[in-house]
């Protein structure tokens, strides 16, 4: 007999990325209660964005190398990737245009699939789990960042 159970989500990480020229790229930290101890800085990365022909959505592709803050051994580095879809809305356009009157957007208009690769024993479960994210574009004290709440999908 088949069951109709849908997957559920477990809060896993908060990702904060700072696009821009000052090279303060970002950080990823485990949420309280999540069993995988990730507290990592983004040491390098790239992102690509392409707007759909409808001009209503943008496809994103982010790749980064992370390093645990406490243990900087070679084995505690990770590959982080997220791909997703962002709804192009007036508030986002204002942020990207540098409008000084703009405000942060809300979660739910930027969704992504997140993957990790690592050789680190304490972090190896990251590579065999499925993660999804919901982001918002943040303006705080004139600084632009992208905050993503990442959840693990449970079967």
Rosetta constraint file for C-alpha pairs under 8 A:
AtomPair CA 6 CA 155 HARMONIC 7.37 0.50
AtomPair CA 7 CA 153 HARMONIC 6.40 0.50
AtomPair CA 7 CA 154 HARMONIC 5.45 0.50
AtomPair CA 7 CA 155 HARMONIC 4.80 0.50
AtomPair CA 8 CA 153 HARMONIC 5.90 0.50
AtomPair CA 8 CA 154 HARMONIC 5.18 0.50
AtomPair CA 8 CA 155 HARMONIC 6.77 0.50
AtomPair CA 9 CA 151 HARMONIC 5.68 0.50
AtomPair CA 9 CA 152 HARMONIC 5.57 0.50
AtomPair CA 9 CA 153 HARMONIC 4.80 0.50
AtomPair CA 9 CA 154 HARMONIC 5.79 0.50
AtomPair CA 10 CA 151 HARMONIC 5.18 0.50
AtomPair CA 10 CA 152 HARMONIC 5.10 0.50
AtomPair CA 10 CA 153 HARMONIC 6.53 0.50
AtomPair CA 10 CA 154 HARMONIC 6.99 0.50
AtomPair CA 11 CA 31 HARMONIC 6.57 0.50
AtomPair CA 11 CA 34 HARMONIC 7.08 0.50
AtomPair CA 11 CA 149 HARMONIC 7.67 0.50
AtomPair CA 11 CA 150 HARMONIC 6.48 0.50
AtomPair CA 11 CA 151 HARMONIC 4.44 0.50
AtomPair CA 11 CA 152 HARMONIC 6.50 0.50
AtomPair CA 12 CA 30 HARMONIC 5.71 0.50
AtomPair CA 12 CA 31 HARMONIC 5.32 0.50
AtomPair CA 12 CA 34 HARMONIC 5.62 0.50
AtomPair CA 12 CA 149 HARMONIC 7.77 0.50
AtomPair CA 12 CA 150 HARMONIC 5.65 0.50
AtomPair CA 12 CA 151 HARMONIC 4.82 0.50
AtomPair CA 12 CA 152 HARMONIC 6.05 0.50
AtomPair CA 13 CA 28 HARMONIC 6.54 0.50
AtomPair CA 13 CA 29 HARMONIC 5.44 0.50
AtomPair CA 13 CA 30 HARMONIC 4.35 0.50
AtomPair CA 13 CA 31 HARMONIC 5.06 0.50
AtomPair CA 13 CA 149 HARMONIC 6.09 0.50
AtomPair CA 13 CA 150 HARMONIC 5.02 0.50
AtomPair CA 13 CA 151 HARMONIC 6.75 0.50
AtomPair CA 14 CA 28 HARMONIC 5.73 0.50
AtomPair CA 14 CA 29 HARMONIC 5.57 0.50
AtomPair CA 14 CA 30 HARMONIC 6.57 0.50
AtomPair CA 14 CA 31 HARMONIC 6.72 0.50
AtomPair CA 14 CA 147 HARMONIC 7.05 0.50
AtomPair CA 14 CA 148 HARMONIC 5.79 0.50
AtomPair CA 14 CA 149 HARMONIC 4.83 0.50
AtomPair CA 14 CA 150 HARMONIC 6.07 0.50
AtomPair CA 15 CA 26 HARMONIC 7.46 0.50
AtomPair CA 15 CA 27 HARMONIC 5.91 0.50
AtomPair CA 15 CA 28 HARMONIC 4.45 0.50
AtomPair CA 15 CA 29 HARMONIC 6.72 0.50
AtomPair CA 15 CA 146 HARMONIC 7.89 0.50
AtomPair CA 15 CA 147 HARMONIC 5.62 0.50
AtomPair CA 15 CA 148 HARMONIC 5.01 0.50
AtomPair CA 15 CA 149 HARMONIC 6.49 0.50
AtomPair CA 15 CA 150 HARMONIC 7.40 0.50
AtomPair CA 16 CA 26 HARMONIC 5.37 0.50
AtomPair CA 16 CA 27 HARMONIC 5.47 0.50
AtomPair CA 16 CA 28 HARMONIC 6.51 0.50
AtomPair CA 16 CA 145 HARMONIC 6.63 0.50
AtomPair CA 16 CA 146 HARMONIC 5.68 0.50
AtomPair CA 16 CA 147 HARMONIC 4.57 0.50
AtomPair CA 16 CA 148 HARMONIC 6.52 0.50
AtomPair CA 17 CA 25 HARMONIC 5.64 0.50
AtomPair CA 17 CA 26 HARMONIC 4.22 0.50
AtomPair CA 17 CA 27 HARMONIC 6.60 0.50
AtomPair CA 17 CA 145 HARMONIC 5.53 0.50
AtomPair CA 17 CA 146 HARMONIC 5.17 0.50
AtomPair CA 17 CA 147 HARMONIC 6.57 0.50
AtomPair CA 18 CA 24 HARMONIC 6.29 0.50
AtomPair CA 18 CA 25 HARMONIC 5.02 0.50
AtomPair CA 18 CA 26 HARMONIC 5.66 0.50
AtomPair CA 18 CA 144 HARMONIC 6.52 0.50
AtomPair CA 18 CA 145 HARMONIC 4.54 0.50
AtomPair CA 18 CA 146 HARMONIC 6.50 0.50
AtomPair CA 19 CA 25 HARMONIC 6.41 0.50
AtomPair CA 19 CA 144 HARMONIC 7.39 0.50
AtomPair CA 19 CA 145 HARMONIC 6.55 0.50
AtomPair CA 19 CA 146 HARMONIC 7.91 0.50
AtomPair CA 20 CA 25 HARMONIC 7.92 0.50
AtomPair CA 25 CA 41 HARMONIC 7.96 0.50
AtomPair CA 25 CA 42 HARMONIC 5.85 0.50
AtomPair CA 25 CA 43 HARMONIC 7.09 0.50
AtomPair CA 25 CA 44 HARMONIC 7.34 0.50
AtomPair CA 26 CA 41 HARMONIC 5.98 0.50
AtomPair CA 26 CA 42 HARMONIC 5.21 0.50
AtomPair CA 27 CA 39 HARMONIC 7.51 0.50
AtomPair CA 27 CA 40 HARMONIC 5.73 0.50
AtomPair CA 27 CA 41 HARMONIC 4.36 0.50
AtomPair CA 27 CA 42 HARMONIC 5.63 0.50
AtomPair CA 28 CA 38 HARMONIC 7.05 0.50
AtomPair CA 28 CA 39 HARMONIC 5.87 0.50
AtomPair CA 28 CA 40 HARMONIC 5.26 0.50
AtomPair CA 28 CA 41 HARMONIC 6.33 0.50
AtomPair CA 28 CA 42 HARMONIC 7.66 0.50
AtomPair CA 29 CA 38 HARMONIC 5.40 0.50
AtomPair CA 29 CA 39 HARMONIC 4.41 0.50
AtomPair CA 29 CA 40 HARMONIC 6.37 0.50
AtomPair CA 30 CA 34 HARMONIC 6.23 0.50
AtomPair CA 30 CA 36 HARMONIC 7.04 0.50
AtomPair CA 30 CA 37 HARMONIC 6.09 0.50
AtomPair CA 30 CA 38 HARMONIC 5.12 0.50
AtomPair CA 30 CA 39 HARMONIC 6.38 0.50
AtomPair CA 36 CA 122 HARMONIC 7.41 0.50
AtomPair CA 36 CA 123 HARMONIC 6.42 0.50
AtomPair CA 36 CA 125 HARMONIC 7.70 0.50
AtomPair CA 36 CA 126 HARMONIC 7.75 0.50
AtomPair CA 37 CA 122 HARMONIC 7.72 0.50
AtomPair CA 37 CA 123 HARMONIC 7.36 0.50
AtomPair CA 38 CA 68 HARMONIC 6.92 0.50
AtomPair CA 38 CA 123 HARMONIC 7.54 0.50
AtomPair CA 39 CA 68 HARMONIC 5.61 0.50
AtomPair CA 39 CA 69 HARMONIC 5.92 0.50
AtomPair CA 39 CA 70 HARMONIC 7.73 0.50
AtomPair CA 40 CA 66 HARMONIC 5.82 0.50
AtomPair CA 40 CA 67 HARMONIC 5.11 0.50
AtomPair CA 40 CA 68 HARMONIC 4.09 0.50
AtomPair CA 40 CA 69 HARMONIC 5.18 0.50
AtomPair CA 41 CA 66 HARMONIC 5.49 0.50
AtomPair CA 41 CA 67 HARMONIC 5.50 0.50
AtomPair CA 41 CA 68 HARMONIC 6.44 0.50
AtomPair CA 41 CA 69 HARMONIC 6.34 0.50
AtomPair CA 42 CA 64 HARMONIC 6.58 0.50
AtomPair CA 42 CA 65 HARMONIC 5.95 0.50
AtomPair CA 42 CA 66 HARMONIC 4.55 0.50
AtomPair CA 42 CA 67 HARMONIC 6.63 0.50
AtomPair CA 43 CA 64 HARMONIC 7.49 0.50
AtomPair CA 43 CA 65 HARMONIC 5.83 0.50
AtomPair CA 43 CA 66 HARMONIC 5.73 0.50
AtomPair CA 43 CA 67 HARMONIC 6.79 0.50
AtomPair CA 44 CA 64 HARMONIC 5.64 0.50
AtomPair CA 44 CA 65 HARMONIC 5.47 0.50
AtomPair CA 44 CA 66 HARMONIC 7.47 0.50
AtomPair CA 45 CA 62 HARMONIC 7.35 0.50
AtomPair CA 45 CA 63 HARMONIC 5.45 0.50
AtomPair CA 45 CA 64 HARMONIC 3.90 0.50
AtomPair CA 45 CA 65 HARMONIC 6.18 0.50
AtomPair CA 46 CA 62 HARMONIC 5.85 0.50
AtomPair CA 46 CA 63 HARMONIC 5.38 0.50
AtomPair CA 46 CA 64 HARMONIC 6.38 0.50
AtomPair CA 47 CA 60 HARMONIC 7.14 0.50
AtomPair CA 47 CA 61 HARMONIC 5.55 0.50
AtomPair CA 47 CA 62 HARMONIC 4.27 0.50
AtomPair CA 47 CA 63 HARMONIC 6.27 0.50
AtomPair CA 48 CA 60 HARMONIC 5.74 0.50
AtomPair CA 48 CA 61 HARMONIC 5.16 0.50
AtomPair CA 48 CA 62 HARMONIC 6.48 0.50
AtomPair CA 49 CA 58 HARMONIC 6.34 0.50
AtomPair CA 49 CA 59 HARMONIC 5.54 0.50
AtomPair CA 49 CA 60 HARMONIC 4.54 0.50
AtomPair CA 49 CA 61 HARMONIC 6.47 0.50
AtomPair CA 50 CA 58 HARMONIC 5.38 0.50
AtomPair CA 50 CA 59 HARMONIC 5.24 0.50
AtomPair CA 50 CA 60 HARMONIC 6.71 0.50
AtomPair CA 51 CA 55 HARMONIC 5.93 0.50
AtomPair CA 51 CA 56 HARMONIC 7.64 0.50
AtomPair CA 51 CA 57 HARMONIC 5.91 0.50
AtomPair CA 51 CA 58 HARMONIC 4.08 0.50
AtomPair CA 51 CA 59 HARMONIC 6.19 0.50
AtomPair CA 52 CA 56 HARMONIC 6.83 0.50
AtomPair CA 52 CA 57 HARMONIC 5.64 0.50
AtomPair CA 52 CA 58 HARMONIC 5.74 0.50
AtomPair CA 52 CA 59 HARMONIC 7.15 0.50
AtomPair CA 55 CA 88 HARMONIC 7.35 0.50
AtomPair CA 56 CA 87 HARMONIC 6.02 0.50
AtomPair CA 56 CA 88 HARMONIC 5.16 0.50
AtomPair CA 56 CA 89 HARMONIC 7.64 0.50
AtomPair CA 57 CA 85 HARMONIC 6.51 0.50
AtomPair CA 57 CA 86 HARMONIC 5.41 0.50
AtomPair CA 57 CA 87 HARMONIC 4.49 0.50
AtomPair CA 57 CA 88 HARMONIC 5.15 0.50
AtomPair CA 58 CA 85 HARMONIC 5.70 0.50
AtomPair CA 58 CA 86 HARMONIC 5.08 0.50
AtomPair CA 58 CA 87 HARMONIC 6.52 0.50
AtomPair CA 58 CA 88 HARMONIC 6.74 0.50
AtomPair CA 59 CA 83 HARMONIC 7.44 0.50
AtomPair CA 59 CA 84 HARMONIC 5.76 0.50
AtomPair CA 59 CA 85 HARMONIC 4.69 0.50
AtomPair CA 59 CA 86 HARMONIC 6.41 0.50
AtomPair CA 60 CA 82 HARMONIC 7.84 0.50
AtomPair CA 60 CA 83 HARMONIC 5.41 0.50
AtomPair CA 60 CA 84 HARMONIC 5.18 0.50
AtomPair CA 60 CA 85 HARMONIC 6.09 0.50
AtomPair CA 60 CA 86 HARMONIC 7.36 0.50
AtomPair CA 61 CA 81 HARMONIC 7.42 0.50
AtomPair CA 61 CA 82 HARMONIC 5.95 0.50
AtomPair CA 61 CA 83 HARMONIC 4.45 0.50
AtomPair CA 61 CA 84 HARMONIC 6.71 0.50
AtomPair CA 62 CA 80 HARMONIC 7.99 0.50
AtomPair CA 62 CA 81 HARMONIC 5.50 0.50
AtomPair CA 62 CA 82 HARMONIC 5.21 0.50
AtomPair CA 62 CA 83 HARMONIC 6.27 0.50
AtomPair CA 63 CA 79 HARMONIC 7.43 0.50
AtomPair CA 63 CA 80 HARMONIC 5.81 0.50
AtomPair CA 63 CA 81 HARMONIC 4.52 0.50
AtomPair CA 63 CA 82 HARMONIC 6.74 0.50
AtomPair CA 64 CA 79 HARMONIC 5.95 0.50
AtomPair CA 64 CA 80 HARMONIC 5.09 0.50
AtomPair CA 64 CA 81 HARMONIC 6.36 0.50
AtomPair CA 65 CA 77 HARMONIC 6.95 0.50
AtomPair CA 65 CA 78 HARMONIC 5.74 0.50
AtomPair CA 65 CA 79 HARMONIC 4.83 0.50
AtomPair CA 65 CA 80 HARMONIC 6.09 0.50
AtomPair CA 66 CA 77 HARMONIC 5.52 0.50
AtomPair CA 66 CA 78 HARMONIC 5.01 0.50
AtomPair CA 66 CA 79 HARMONIC 6.29 0.50
AtomPair CA 66 CA 80 HARMONIC 6.88 0.50
AtomPair CA 67 CA 72 HARMONIC 6.52 0.50
AtomPair CA 67 CA 76 HARMONIC 6.10 0.50
AtomPair CA 67 CA 77 HARMONIC 4.49 0.50
AtomPair CA 67 CA 78 HARMONIC 6.39 0.50
AtomPair CA 68 CA 72 HARMONIC 6.07 0.50
AtomPair CA 68 CA 76 HARMONIC 5.89 0.50
AtomPair CA 68 CA 77 HARMONIC 6.52 0.50
AtomPair CA 71 CA 76 HARMONIC 6.72 0.50
AtomPair CA 72 CA 76 HARMONIC 6.32 0.50
AtomPair CA 72 CA 77 HARMONIC 7.70 0.50
AtomPair CA 73 CA 77 HARMONIC 7.45 0.50
AtomPair CA 75 CA 118 HARMONIC 7.41 0.50
AtomPair CA 75 CA 119 HARMONIC 5.58 0.50
AtomPair CA 75 CA 120 HARMONIC 4.97 0.50
AtomPair CA 76 CA 118 HARMONIC 7.33 0.50
AtomPair CA 76 CA 119 HARMONIC 7.16 0.50
AtomPair CA 76 CA 120 HARMONIC 5.14 0.50
AtomPair CA 77 CA 118 HARMONIC 6.43 0.50
AtomPair CA 77 CA 119 HARMONIC 7.65 0.50
AtomPair CA 77 CA 120 HARMONIC 7.29 0.50
AtomPair CA 78 CA 116 HARMONIC 6.59 0.50
AtomPair CA 78 CA 117 HARMONIC 5.61 0.50
AtomPair CA 78 CA 118 HARMONIC 4.68 0.50
AtomPair CA 78 CA 119 HARMONIC 7.64 0.50
AtomPair CA 79 CA 116 HARMONIC 5.48 0.50
AtomPair CA 79 CA 117 HARMONIC 4.98 0.50
AtomPair CA 79 CA 118 HARMONIC 6.45 0.50
AtomPair CA 80 CA 114 HARMONIC 7.38 0.50
AtomPair CA 80 CA 115 HARMONIC 5.98 0.50
AtomPair CA 80 CA 116 HARMONIC 4.80 0.50
AtomPair CA 80 CA 117 HARMONIC 6.81 0.50
AtomPair CA 81 CA 114 HARMONIC 5.72 0.50
AtomPair CA 81 CA 115 HARMONIC 5.30 0.50
AtomPair CA 81 CA 116 HARMONIC 6.49 0.50
AtomPair CA 82 CA 112 HARMONIC 6.06 0.50
AtomPair CA 82 CA 113 HARMONIC 5.41 0.50
AtomPair CA 82 CA 114 HARMONIC 4.31 0.50
AtomPair CA 82 CA 115 HARMONIC 6.34 0.50
AtomPair CA 83 CA 112 HARMONIC 5.30 0.50
AtomPair CA 83 CA 113 HARMONIC 5.46 0.50
AtomPair CA 83 CA 114 HARMONIC 6.78 0.50
AtomPair CA 84 CA 110 HARMONIC 7.13 0.50
AtomPair CA 84 CA 111 HARMONIC 5.47 0.50
AtomPair CA 84 CA 112 HARMONIC 3.89 0.50
AtomPair CA 84 CA 113 HARMONIC 6.12 0.50
AtomPair CA 85 CA 110 HARMONIC 5.77 0.50
AtomPair CA 85 CA 111 HARMONIC 5.59 0.50
AtomPair CA 85 CA 112 HARMONIC 6.44 0.50
AtomPair CA 86 CA 109 HARMONIC 5.79 0.50
AtomPair CA 86 CA 110 HARMONIC 4.13 0.50
AtomPair CA 86 CA 111 HARMONIC 6.47 0.50
AtomPair CA 87 CA 109 HARMONIC 5.24 0.50
AtomPair CA 87 CA 110 HARMONIC 6.22 0.50
AtomPair CA 88 CA 92 HARMONIC 6.49 0.50
AtomPair CA 88 CA 93 HARMONIC 7.06 0.50
AtomPair CA 89 CA 93 HARMONIC 6.36 0.50
AtomPair CA 90 CA 94 HARMONIC 6.22 0.50
AtomPair CA 91 CA 95 HARMONIC 6.34 0.50
AtomPair CA 91 CA 102 HARMONIC 6.82 0.50
AtomPair CA 91 CA 103 HARMONIC 7.13 0.50
AtomPair CA 91 CA 104 HARMONIC 7.53 0.50
AtomPair CA 91 CA 105 HARMONIC 6.33 0.50
AtomPair CA 92 CA 96 HARMONIC 6.24 0.50
AtomPair CA 92 CA 105 HARMONIC 6.86 0.50
AtomPair CA 92 CA 137 HARMONIC 7.12 0.50
AtomPair CA 93 CA 97 HARMONIC 6.04 0.50
AtomPair CA 94 CA 98 HARMONIC 6.28 0.50
AtomPair CA 94 CA 99 HARMONIC 5.30 0.50
AtomPair CA 94 CA 102 HARMONIC 6.03 0.50
AtomPair CA 95 CA 99 HARMONIC 5.95 0.50
AtomPair CA 95 CA 102 HARMONIC 6.00 0.50
AtomPair CA 95 CA 103 HARMONIC 7.56 0.50
AtomPair CA 95 CA 104 HARMONIC 7.96 0.50
AtomPair CA 95 CA 137 HARMONIC 7.89 0.50
AtomPair CA 95 CA 139 HARMONIC 7.85 0.50
AtomPair CA 95 CA 144 HARMONIC 7.88 0.50
AtomPair CA 98 CA 102 HARMONIC 7.92 0.50
AtomPair CA 100 CA 142 HARMONIC 7.83 0.50
AtomPair CA 102 CA 139 HARMONIC 7.72 0.50
AtomPair CA 103 CA 138 HARMONIC 7.37 0.50
AtomPair CA 103 CA 139 HARMONIC 6.13 0.50
AtomPair CA 104 CA 136 HARMONIC 7.25 0.50
AtomPair CA 104 CA 137 HARMONIC 5.59 0.50
AtomPair CA 104 CA 138 HARMONIC 4.40 0.50
AtomPair CA 104 CA 139 HARMONIC 5.26 0.50
AtomPair CA 105 CA 136 HARMONIC 5.46 0.50
AtomPair CA 105 CA 137 HARMONIC 5.32 0.50
AtomPair CA 105 CA 138 HARMONIC 6.52 0.50
AtomPair CA 106 CA 135 HARMONIC 7.90 0.50
AtomPair CA 106 CA 136 HARMONIC 5.37 0.50
AtomPair CA 106 CA 137 HARMONIC 7.47 0.50
AtomPair CA 107 CA 134 HARMONIC 5.97 0.50
AtomPair CA 107 CA 135 HARMONIC 5.27 0.50
AtomPair CA 107 CA 136 HARMONIC 4.75 0.50
AtomPair CA 108 CA 134 HARMONIC 5.56 0.50
AtomPair CA 108 CA 135 HARMONIC 6.52 0.50
AtomPair CA 108 CA 136 HARMONIC 7.32 0.50
AtomPair CA 109 CA 134 HARMONIC 7.48 0.50
AtomPair CA 109 CA 135 HARMONIC 7.15 0.50
AtomPair CA 109 CA 136 HARMONIC 7.29 0.50
AtomPair CA 110 CA 134 HARMONIC 5.70 0.50
AtomPair CA 110 CA 135 HARMONIC 5.12 0.50
AtomPair CA 110 CA 136 HARMONIC 6.69 0.50
AtomPair CA 111 CA 132 HARMONIC 7.38 0.50
AtomPair CA 111 CA 133 HARMONIC 5.58 0.50
AtomPair CA 111 CA 134 HARMONIC 4.67 0.50
AtomPair CA 111 CA 135 HARMONIC 6.40 0.50
AtomPair CA 112 CA 132 HARMONIC 5.56 0.50
AtomPair CA 112 CA 133 HARMONIC 4.93 0.50
AtomPair CA 112 CA 134 HARMONIC 6.50 0.50
AtomPair CA 113 CA 130 HARMONIC 7.94 0.50
AtomPair CA 113 CA 131 HARMONIC 6.02 0.50
AtomPair CA 113 CA 132 HARMONIC 4.54 0.50
AtomPair CA 113 CA 133 HARMONIC 6.30 0.50
AtomPair CA 114 CA 130 HARMONIC 7.25 0.50
AtomPair CA 114 CA 131 HARMONIC 5.06 0.50
AtomPair CA 114 CA 132 HARMONIC 5.53 0.50
AtomPair CA 114 CA 133 HARMONIC 6.85 0.50
AtomPair CA 114 CA 150 HARMONIC 7.78 0.50
AtomPair CA 115 CA 126 HARMONIC 7.65 0.50
AtomPair CA 115 CA 127 HARMONIC 6.87 0.50
AtomPair CA 115 CA 129 HARMONIC 7.90 0.50
AtomPair CA 115 CA 130 HARMONIC 6.92 0.50
AtomPair CA 115 CA 131 HARMONIC 6.53 0.50
AtomPair CA 116 CA 126 HARMONIC 5.77 0.50
AtomPair CA 116 CA 127 HARMONIC 5.11 0.50
AtomPair CA 117 CA 124 HARMONIC 7.76 0.50
AtomPair CA 117 CA 126 HARMONIC 7.10 0.50
AtomPair CA 117 CA 127 HARMONIC 5.09 0.50
AtomPair CA 118 CA 123 HARMONIC 6.94 0.50
AtomPair CA 118 CA 124 HARMONIC 6.16 0.50
AtomPair CA 118 CA 126 HARMONIC 7.81 0.50
AtomPair CA 118 CA 127 HARMONIC 6.81 0.50
AtomPair CA 119 CA 123 HARMONIC 7.77 0.50
AtomPair CA 119 CA 124 HARMONIC 6.55 0.50
AtomPair CA 120 CA 124 HARMONIC 5.80 0.50
AtomPair CA 123 CA 127 HARMONIC 7.97 0.50
AtomPair CA 124 CA 128 HARMONIC 7.39 0.50
AtomPair CA 125 CA 129 HARMONIC 6.38 0.50
AtomPair CA 129 CA 152 HARMONIC 6.85 0.50
AtomPair CA 129 CA 153 HARMONIC 7.52 0.50
AtomPair CA 130 CA 152 HARMONIC 5.77 0.50
AtomPair CA 130 CA 153 HARMONIC 5.56 0.50
AtomPair CA 131 CA 150 HARMONIC 6.54 0.50
AtomPair CA 131 CA 151 HARMONIC 5.52 0.50
AtomPair CA 131 CA 152 HARMONIC 4.38 0.50
AtomPair CA 131 CA 153 HARMONIC 5.73 0.50
AtomPair CA 132 CA 150 HARMONIC 5.62 0.50
AtomPair CA 132 CA 151 HARMONIC 5.50 0.50
AtomPair CA 132 CA 152 HARMONIC 6.49 0.50
AtomPair CA 132 CA 153 HARMONIC 7.12 0.50
AtomPair CA 133 CA 148 HARMONIC 6.00 0.50
AtomPair CA 133 CA 149 HARMONIC 5.45 0.50
AtomPair CA 133 CA 150 HARMONIC 4.21 0.50
AtomPair CA 133 CA 151 HARMONIC 6.20 0.50
AtomPair CA 134 CA 148 HARMONIC 5.47 0.50
AtomPair CA 134 CA 149 HARMONIC 5.46 0.50
AtomPair CA 134 CA 150 HARMONIC 6.65 0.50
AtomPair CA 135 CA 146 HARMONIC 6.77 0.50
AtomPair CA 135 CA 147 HARMONIC 5.47 0.50
AtomPair CA 135 CA 148 HARMONIC 4.02 0.50
AtomPair CA 135 CA 149 HARMONIC 6.26 0.50
AtomPair CA 136 CA 146 HARMONIC 5.95 0.50
AtomPair CA 136 CA 147 HARMONIC 5.52 0.50
AtomPair CA 136 CA 148 HARMONIC 6.50 0.50
AtomPair CA 137 CA 144 HARMONIC 7.34 0.50
AtomPair CA 137 CA 145 HARMONIC 6.11 0.50
AtomPair CA 137 CA 146 HARMONIC 4.71 0.50
AtomPair CA 137 CA 147 HARMONIC 6.45 0.50
AtomPair CA 138 CA 143 HARMONIC 7.87 0.50
AtomPair CA 138 CA 144 HARMONIC 5.67 0.50
AtomPair CA 138 CA 145 HARMONIC 5.16 0.50
AtomPair CA 138 CA 146 HARMONIC 5.84 0.50
AtomPair CA 138 CA 147 HARMONIC 6.90 0.50
AtomPair CA 139 CA 143 HARMONIC 5.44 0.50
AtomPair CA 139 CA 144 HARMONIC 4.77 0.50
AtomPair CA 139 CA 145 HARMONIC 6.61 0.50
AtomPair CA 140 CA 144 HARMONIC 6.77 0.50
